[in-house]
């Protein structure tokens, strides 16, 4: 008997309701933006709890075995031995330090492309890329949704052998559900329509899927790595927004779902015939989202929540997640306030990074858990053991 976390359901309802509602009635864009982003973060961070199960498997832990008949027990053990540990990726501190540099290089590359080449051609190439990624993100988001709400046959498993090299196609056979096929067909149709119309509502569907999938599937590894990443991008954002016209130029020229759009009015502008939009870059949702998701998993770790099976709806105390989410919302409100008062584009991370880091550190200080927070790691054990050995040698 499954009990649901009402706030996760409410988050999905808000995302859908705002998407439909904003096309029909004029929702003040500040309200629209704050509600939508908070809902995306709440839902995605909770789904990221499934990473704890993957991390446990990667560490070599195994789910509790169910009682089986004696005849079949032997075969199962053999099967289990064949199963390899899942490979599990986290960010390293080196990656985190390089991230702003790589980001700067790609941002400046795009800026130059828009400056020196035909804008239409650049956008065409980028659109094709985003449509392919968009198909994957939509399929991954809609597949499980269809499976949970649709008829029984959608959850039937299909195995498909393939002859591609593992580096391209992954392991053979591919295993997927009937629901994934429907989601894939829907994803292709949707992206084809988006490619033609570039309608803001379709842009938002893709943007929301990218946020949900990114935050759900990615781990920063440790609090320290998260802090390095946030601080690096804090300076990156300030430099490219205030120091140059690069960020604003790319955000306005790039015609892809790298941002979520919020109409300021549903009446098209008399001169341009277009709707006036406010925008929030996906990075301002996803990057703090990685950090919030890590804190939620830290809360789950502190509360000794079971890895197997991971239930994202399970109730446990979430002091770090809640304080950082409140911090994020206040940071976002500050960004919008400053943007409206000064009528100038603002680097959101300028406000979001201190808000997220400050609120989580304050929470740790109040609870006397500073050491526990900095010691928490989701990296694989072997790396830690080799570090410990290295430390001993250094001593």
TIKE-817506 format. One record per residue (C-alpha): x, y, z; residue number from 1. Coordinates in nm, 4 decimals, m for minus. Layout:
((X, Y, Z), NUM)
...
END
This chain:
((0.0000, 0.0000, 0.0000), 1)
((0.1834, 0.3021, m0.1317), 2)
((0.1466, 0.6434, 0.0275), 3)
((0.2404, 0.9313, m0.1977), 4)
((0.4222, 1.2482, m0.1017), 5)
((0.1473, 1.5043, m0.1755), 6)
((0.4059, 1.7756, m0.2493), 7)
((0.5615, 1.5742, m0.5353), 8)
((0.2152, 1.5272, m0.6874), 9)
((0.1407, 1.8955, m0.6304), 10)
((0.4676, 1.9876, m0.8045), 11)
((0.3740, 1.7898, m1.1166), 12)
((0.0223, 1.9351, m1.1066), 13)
((0.1689, 2.2891, m1.0855), 14)
((0.4074, 2.2262, m1.3765), 15)
((0.1202, 2.1018, m1.5949), 16)
((m0.1283, 2.3614, m1.4680), 17)
((0.1083, 2.6539, m1.5274), 18)
((0.1971, 2.5258, m1.8736), 19)
((m0.1695, 2.5094, m1.9771), 20)
((m0.2850, 2.8096, m1.7740), 21)
((m0.0171, 3.0488, m1.8998), 22)
((m0.1450, 3.0027, m2.2563), 23)
((m0.4997, 3.0975, m2.1631), 24)
((m0.4804, 3.3526, m1.8826), 25)
((m0.2211, 3.6154, m1.8111), 26)
((m0.0229, 3.4866, m1.5123), 27)
((0.2122, 3.7551, m1.3719), 28)
((0.5478, 3.6271, m1.4975), 29)
((0.7149, 3.6620, m1.1563), 30)
((0.4529, 3.4293, m1.0033), 31)
((0.4759, 3.1944, m1.3036), 32)
((0.8557, 3.1775, m1.2842), 33)
((0.8799, 3.1279, m0.9060), 34)
((0.6107, 2.8586, m0.8936), 35)
((0.7347, 2.6691, m1.1983), 36)
((1.0995, 2.6607, m1.0924), 37)
((1.0193, 2.5617, m0.7331), 38)
((0.7960, 2.2778, m0.8596), 39)
((1.0624, 2.1518, m1.1022), 40)
((1.3260, 2.1522, m0.8266), 41)
((1.1033, 1.9807, m0.5713), 42)
((0.9997, 1.6988, m0.8050), 43)
((1.3392, 1.6443, m0.9690), 44)
((1.5356, 1.6438, m0.6410), 45)
((1.3038, 1.3814, m0.4956), 46)
((1.3402, 1.1597, m0.8011), 47)
((1.7179, 1.1909, m0.7617), 48)
((1.6797, 0.9765, m0.4469), 49)
((1.6839, 0.6773, m0.6859), 50)
((2.0554, 0.7538, m0.7335), 51)
((2.1119, 0.6228, m0.3787), 52)
((2.0073, 0.2768, m0.4959), 53)
((2.2454, 0.2964, m0.7938), 54)
((2.5261, 0.4157, m0.5657), 55)
((2.4640, 0.1266, m0.3248), 56)
((2.4784, m0.1209, m0.6152), 57)
((2.7971, 0.0422, m0.7450), 58)
((2.9510, m0.0035, m0.3990), 59)
((2.8723, m0.3737, m0.4278), 60)
((2.5758, m0.3838, m0.1885), 61)
((2.2909, m0.6064, m0.2992), 62)
((1.9174, m0.5750, m0.2433), 63)
((1.7700, m0.8102, 0.0211), 64)
((1.6886, m1.1409, m0.1497), 65)
((1.3299, m1.2580, m0.1624), 66)
((1.2473, m1.6082, m0.0425), 67)
((1.2763, m1.8503, m0.3345), 68)
((1.2159, m2.2205, m0.3955), 69)
((1.5219, m2.4388, m0.3441), 70)
((1.5194, m2.5582, m0.7060), 71)
((1.5589, m2.2120, m0.8552), 72)
((1.7934, m2.0697, m0.5915), 73)
((2.1102, m2.2150, m0.7477), 74)
((2.0403, m2.0760, m1.0935), 75)
((1.9756, m1.7311, m0.9549), 76)
((2.3074, m1.7132, m0.7751), 77)
((2.4873, m1.7918, m1.0981), 78)
((2.2887, m1.5239, m1.2763), 79)
((2.3679, m1.2708, m1.0070), 80)
((2.7400, m1.3320, m1.0304), 81)
((2.7234, m1.2572, m1.4015), 82)
((2.5644, m0.9205, m1.3359), 83)
((2.8330, m0.6560, m1.3161), 84)
((2.8276, m0.3643, m1.0794), 85)
((2.6652, m0.0673, m1.2497), 86)
((2.9119, 0.1986, m1.3507), 87)
((2.8370, 0.5175, m1.1729), 88)
((2.9528, 0.8671, m1.2652), 89)
((3.0068, 1.1542, m1.0243), 90)
((3.1794, 1.4854, m1.0823), 91)
((3.5383, 1.5138, m0.9539), 92)
((3.6795, 1.8333, m0.8007), 93)
((3.9000, 1.8676, m1.1101), 94)
((3.5903, 1.8515, m1.3336), 95)
((3.4200, 2.1095, m1.1124), 96)
((3.7147, 2.3474, m1.1451), 97)
((3.7323, 2.3031, m1.5233), 98)
((3.3584, 2.3434, m1.5713), 99)
((3.3526, 2.7282, m1.5781), 100)
((3.6445, 2.7249, m1.8242), 101)
((3.4765, 2.4745, m2.0555), 102)
((3.1517, 2.6684, m2.0197), 103)
((3.3299, 2.9921, m2.1078), 104)
((3.4928, 2.8334, m2.4123), 105)
((3.1638, 2.6976, m2.5476), 106)
((2.9785, 3.0199, m2.4662), 107)
((3.2387, 3.2313, m2.6440), 108)
((3.2416, 2.9836, m2.9331), 109)
((2.8668, 3.0282, m2.9764), 110)
((2.9037, 3.4052, m2.9506), 111)
((3.1631, 3.4034, m3.2308), 112)
((2.9452, 3.1729, m3.4395), 113)
((2.6550, 3.4187, m3.4127), 114)
((2.8833, 3.7135, m3.4858), 115)
((3.0685, 3.5733, m3.7891), 116)
((2.8354, 3.3188, m3.9463), 117)
((2.4808, 3.3310, m4.0708), 118)
((2.2540, 3.3272, m3.7658), 119)
((1.9955, 3.1075, m3.9393), 120)
((2.2522, 2.8371, m4.0226), 121)
((2.3970, 2.8319, m3.6709), 122)
((2.0487, 2.7996, m3.5253), 123)
((1.9609, 2.5255, m3.7743), 124)
((2.2600, 2.3132, m3.6649), 125)
((2.1867, 2.3770, m3.2962), 126)
((1.8150, 2.3019, m3.3463), 127)
((1.8896, 1.9638, m3.5023), 128)
((2.1145, 1.8788, m3.2077), 129)
((1.8571, 1.9898, m2.9506), 130)
((1.5797, 1.7999, m3.1228), 131)
((1.7800, 1.4758, m3.0980), 132)
((1.8589, 1.5382, m2.7303), 133)
((1.4972, 1.6484, m2.6852), 134)
((1.3664, 1.3149, m2.8154), 135)
((1.5792, 1.1353, m2.5540), 136)
((1.4721, 1.3671, m2.2693), 137)
((1.1022, 1.3457, m2.3579), 138)
((1.1148, 0.9671, m2.3925), 139)
((1.2888, 0.9351, m2.0551), 140)
((1.0327, 1.1652, m1.8907), 141)
((0.7171, 1.0341, m2.0558), 142)
((0.7994, 0.6597, m2.0601), 143)
((0.7721, 0.6052, m1.6830), 144)
((0.4729, 0.8433, m1.6676), 145)
((0.2800, 0.6424, m1.9282), 146)
((0.3756, 0.3216, m1.7516), 147)
((0.2417, 0.4412, m1.4158), 148)
((m0.0883, 0.5846, m1.5438), 149)
((m0.1558, 0.3736, m1.8541), 150)
((m0.2946, 0.0210, m1.9007), 151)
((m0.0999, m0.2873, m1.7807), 152)
((0.0451, m0.3925, m2.1185), 153)
((0.2583, m0.0740, m2.1274), 154)
((0.4889, m0.2123, m1.8574), 155)
((0.5704, m0.5259, m2.0591), 156)
((0.9459, m0.5665, m2.1037), 157)
((1.1045, m0.6034, m2.4474), 158)
((1.4586, m0.7252, m2.5156), 159)
((1.6174, m0.6284, m2.8442), 160)
((1.9558, m0.7637, m2.9548), 161)
((2.1755, m0.5213, m3.1449), 162)
((2.5082, m0.5545, m3.3225), 163)
((2.6452, m0.2065, m3.2605), 164)
((2.9820, m0.1701, m3.0872), 165)
((2.9324, m0.1261, m2.7117), 166)
((3.0855, 0.2240, m2.7209), 167)
((2.7948, 0.3393, m2.9419), 168)
((2.4977, 0.1187, m2.8605), 169)
((2.5759, 0.0100, m2.5065), 170)
((2.5297, m0.3492, m2.3939), 171)
((2.3198, m0.5920, m2.5977), 172)
((2.0308, m0.6622, m2.5640), 173)
((1.8573, m0.3299, m2.5181), 174)
((1.5902, m0.3659, m2.2499), 175)
((1.2912, m0.1338, m2.2540), 176)
((0.9160, m0.1294, m2.1927), 177)
((0.6254, m0.0945, m2.4332), 178)
((0.5600, 0.2481, m2.2765), 179)
((0.9061, 0.3617, m2.3941), 180)
((0.8128, 0.2883, m2.7562), 181)
((0.4999, 0.5043, m2.7304), 182)
((0.6994, 0.7753, m2.5519), 183)
((0.9667, 0.7611, m2.8244), 184)
((0.7095, 0.8008, m3.1032), 185)
((0.5491, 1.0879, m2.9136), 186)
((0.8918, 1.2431, m2.8563), 187)
((0.9810, 1.2285, m3.2252), 188)
((0.6463, 1.3787, m3.3296), 189)
((0.6733, 1.6532, m3.0674), 190)
((1.0283, 1.7497, m3.1631), 191)
((0.9400, 1.7543, m3.5310), 192)
((0.6565, 1.9962, m3.4534), 193)
((0.8855, 2.2076, m3.2330), 194)
((1.1491, 2.2172, m3.5084), 195)
((0.8888, 2.3665, m3.7445), 196)
((0.7105, 2.6106, m3.5148), 197)
((0.9620, 2.6947, m3.2368), 198)
((0.6590, 2.7839, m3.0238), 199)
((0.7453, 2.9055, m2.6730), 200)
((0.5172, 2.6509, m2.5062), 201)
((0.6999, 2.3643, m2.6810), 202)
((1.0346, 2.5209, m2.5929), 203)
((0.9228, 2.5087, m2.2290), 204)
((0.8214, 2.1413, m2.2438), 205)
((1.1726, 2.0518, m2.3648), 206)
((1.3376, 2.2869, m2.1145), 207)
((1.1389, 2.1340, m1.8269), 208)
((1.2275, 1.7784, m1.9397), 209)
((1.5979, 1.8703, m1.9606), 210)
((1.5822, 2.0075, m1.6041), 211)
((1.3988, 1.7053, m1.4644), 212)
((1.6270, 1.4522, m1.6347), 213)
((1.9484, 1.6396, m1.5540), 214)
((1.8797, 1.6826, m1.1832), 215)
((1.7428, 1.3283, m1.1423), 216)
((2.0385, 1.1506, m1.3001), 217)
((2.3464, 1.3447, m1.2006), 218)
((2.5462, 1.3443, m0.8777), 219)
((2.7985, 1.6056, m0.7698), 220)
((2.9688, 1.3424, m0.5502), 221)
((3.0411, 1.5533, m0.2427), 222)
((2.9361, 1.8827, m0.0841), 223)
((3.2847, 2.0206, m0.1438), 224)
((3.2695, 1.9491, m0.5183), 225)
((2.9248, 2.1100, m0.5286), 226)
((3.0616, 2.4192, m0.3557), 227)
((3.3586, 2.4405, m0.5972), 228)
((3.1229, 2.4146, m0.8946), 229)
((2.8832, 2.6794, m0.7603), 230)
((3.1601, 2.9257, m0.6701), 231)
((3.3277, 2.8805, m1.0112), 232)
((3.0018, 2.9380, m1.1971), 233)
((2.9194, 3.2338, m0.9713), 234)
((3.2226, 3.4182, m1.1145), 235)
((3.1598, 3.2821, m1.4644), 236)
((2.8048, 3.4171, m1.4640), 237)
((2.9026, 3.7612, m1.3294), 238)
((3.1884, 3.7987, m1.5774), 239)
((2.9916, 3.7032, m1.8890), 240)
((2.6769, 3.8994, m1.7968), 241)
((2.8267, 4.2167, m1.6484), 242)
((3.1744, 4.2148, m1.8038), 243)
((3.0657, 4.1519, m2.1647), 244)
((2.7603, 4.1340, m2.3881), 245)
((2.8381, 3.7680, m2.4635), 246)
((2.5881, 3.5896, m2.2355), 247)
((2.2947, 3.8174, m2.3198), 248)
((2.3701, 3.8002, m2.6950), 249)
((2.3850, 3.4200, m2.6959), 250)
((2.0744, 3.3821, m2.4774), 251)
((1.8753, 3.6075, m2.7099), 252)
((2.0149, 3.4748, m3.0404), 253)
((2.0170, 3.1047, m2.9628), 254)
((1.6892, 2.9615, m3.0711), 255)
((1.6966, 2.6420, m2.8674), 256)
((1.5441, 2.5096, m2.5459), 257)
((1.8316, 2.6358, m2.3283), 258)
((1.5940, 2.8616, m2.1378), 259)
((1.2390, 2.8651, m2.0092), 260)
((1.0234, 3.1471, m2.1437), 261)
((0.7617, 3.3377, m1.9446), 262)
((0.5204, 3.5606, m2.1392), 263)
((0.4831, 3.9076, m1.9889), 264)
((0.1568, 3.9468, m2.1736), 265)
((m0.0559, 3.7341, m2.4058), 266)
((m0.1119, 4.0254, m2.6432), 267)
((0.1557, 4.0325, m2.9166), 268)
((0.3664, 4.3485, m2.9427), 269)
((0.2103, 4.5877, m3.1979), 270)
((0.5384, 4.6552, m3.3824), 271)
((0.7068, 4.3108, m3.3833), 272)
((0.3964, 4.0924, m3.3688), 273)
((0.5707, 3.8780, m3.1060), 274)
((0.4953, 3.8164, m2.7397), 275)
((0.7180, 3.9937, m2.4908), 276)
((0.9037, 3.7270, m2.2928), 277)
((1.1121, 3.7009, m1.9794), 278)
((1.3588, 3.4155, m1.9708), 279)
((1.5474, 3.2054, m1.7195), 280)
((1.8418, 2.9974, m1.8417), 281)
((1.8272, 2.6251, m1.7655), 282)
((2.1667, 2.6524, m1.5933), 283)
((2.0077, 2.8695, m1.3242), 284)
((1.7730, 2.5802, m1.2435), 285)
((1.9911, 2.2750, m1.3108), 286)
((2.3184, 2.3792, m1.1433), 287)
((2.1578, 2.4747, m0.8081), 288)
((1.9300, 2.1715, m0.8652), 289)
((2.2304, 1.9345, m0.8588), 290)
((2.3299, 2.0919, m0.5294), 291)
((1.9811, 2.0745, m0.3749), 292)
((1.9473, 1.7104, m0.4843), 293)
((2.2781, 1.6270, m0.3155), 294)
((2.1525, 1.7890, 0.0070), 295)
((1.8272, 1.5911, m0.0101), 296)
((2.0284, 1.2681, m0.0459), 297)
((2.2410, 1.3819, 0.2506), 298)
((1.9173, 1.4237, 0.4502), 299)
((1.8122, 1.0733, 0.3442), 300)
((2.1547, 0.9409, 0.4489), 301)
((2.1222, 1.1085, 0.7904), 302)
((1.7735, 0.9631, 0.8361), 303)
((1.8973, 0.6121, 0.7376), 304)
((1.6390, 0.5837, 0.4609), 305)
((1.6498, 0.2423, 0.2873), 306)
((1.8387, 0.2094, m0.0399), 307)
((1.6406, m0.0947, m0.1529), 308)
((1.3870, m0.0334, m0.2809), 309)
((1.4191, 0.3419, m0.3098), 310)
((1.0820, 0.5022, m0.2495), 311)
((1.0912, 0.8679, m0.3540), 312)
((0.7653, 0.9304, m0.1684), 313)
((0.8999, 0.8145, 0.1678), 314)
((0.8713, 1.0697, 0.4475), 315)
((1.1849, 1.1703, 0.6439), 316)
((1.3248, 1.4920, 0.7987), 317)
((1.4767, 1.7140, 0.5253), 318)
((1.6391, 2.0085, 0.7090), 319)
((1.9189, 2.0667, 0.4556), 320)
((1.6996, 2.0335, 0.1493), 321)
((1.4262, 2.2569, 0.2888), 322)
((1.6653, 2.5287, 0.4061), 323)
((1.8481, 2.5343, 0.0720), 324)
((1.5191, 2.5335, m0.1219), 325)
((1.3979, 2.8312, 0.0815), 326)
((1.7382, 2.9953, 0.0193), 327)
((1.7049, 2.9316, m0.3543), 328)
((1.3538, 3.0790, m0.3677), 329)
((1.4697, 3.3918, m0.1795), 330)
((1.7727, 3.4178, m0.4114), 331)
((1.5489, 3.3905, m0.7173), 332)
((1.3098, 3.6526, m0.5761), 333)
((1.6071, 3.8851, m0.5207), 334)
((1.7254, 3.8310, m0.8807), 335)
((1.3815, 3.9237, m1.0151), 336)
((1.3520, 4.2228, m0.7824), 337)
((1.6891, 4.3640, m0.8915), 338)
((1.6125, 4.2887, m1.2570), 339)
((1.2805, 4.4757, m1.2378), 340)
((1.4158, 4.7722, m1.0386), 341)
((1.7276, 4.8229, m1.2540), 342)
((1.5648, 4.7049, m1.5790), 343)
((1.8795, 4.5095, m1.6701), 344)
((1.9637, 4.1419, m1.7215), 345)
((2.0957, 3.9856, m1.4013), 346)
((2.3297, 3.6880, m1.3583), 347)
((2.0964, 3.4749, m1.1470), 348)
((2.3828, 3.2731, m0.9978), 349)
((2.5120, 3.5948, m0.8386), 350)
((2.2150, 3.5646, m0.5995), 351)
((2.1479, 3.1893, m0.6108), 352)
((2.4980, 3.0670, m0.5195), 353)
((2.5338, 3.2627, m0.1915), 354)
((2.1704, 3.1708, m0.1107), 355)
((2.2238, 2.7948, m0.1586), 356)
((2.5696, 2.7769, 0.0003), 357)
((2.4789, 3.0154, 0.2826), 358)
((2.1531, 2.8387, 0.3757), 359)
((2.3109, 2.4907, 0.3781), 360)
((2.6147, 2.6053, 0.5814), 361)
((2.3880, 2.7876, 0.8264), 362)
((2.1787, 2.4723, 0.8646), 363)
((2.4951, 2.2664, 0.9312), 364)
((2.6241, 2.5246, 1.1808), 365)
((2.2940, 2.5360, 1.3725), 366)
((2.2755, 2.1541, 1.3816), 367)
((2.6452, 2.1144, 1.4642), 368)
((2.6932, 1.8874, 1.1604), 369)
((2.9548, 2.0799, 0.9651), 370)
((3.1979, 1.7868, 0.9641), 371)
((2.9283, 1.5363, 0.8597), 372)
((2.8239, 1.7612, 0.5717), 373)
((3.1806, 1.7983, 0.4412), 374)
((3.2540, 1.4266, 0.4907), 375)
((2.9448, 1.3073, 0.3028), 376)
((3.0482, 1.1432, m0.0226), 377)
((2.8691, 0.9604, m0.3027), 378)
((3.1896, 0.8681, m0.4836), 379)
((3.2774, 0.4998, m0.5091), 380)
((3.4526, 0.3404, m0.2136), 381)
((3.7674, 0.2309, m0.4001), 382)
((3.8691, 0.5911, m0.4644), 383)
((3.8299, 0.6720, m0.0955), 384)
((4.0382, 0.3701, 0.0086), 385)
((4.3205, 0.4753, m0.2235), 386)
((4.2986, 0.8277, m0.0793), 387)
((4.3216, 0.6886, 0.2746), 388)
((4.6291, 0.4883, 0.1808), 389)
((4.7840, 0.7963, 0.0252), 390)
((4.7108, 0.9945, 0.3412), 391)
((4.8791, 0.7294, 0.5548), 392)
((5.1877, 0.7452, 0.3340), 393)
((5.1907, 1.1252, 0.3658), 394)
((5.1715, 1.1020, 0.7432), 395)
END
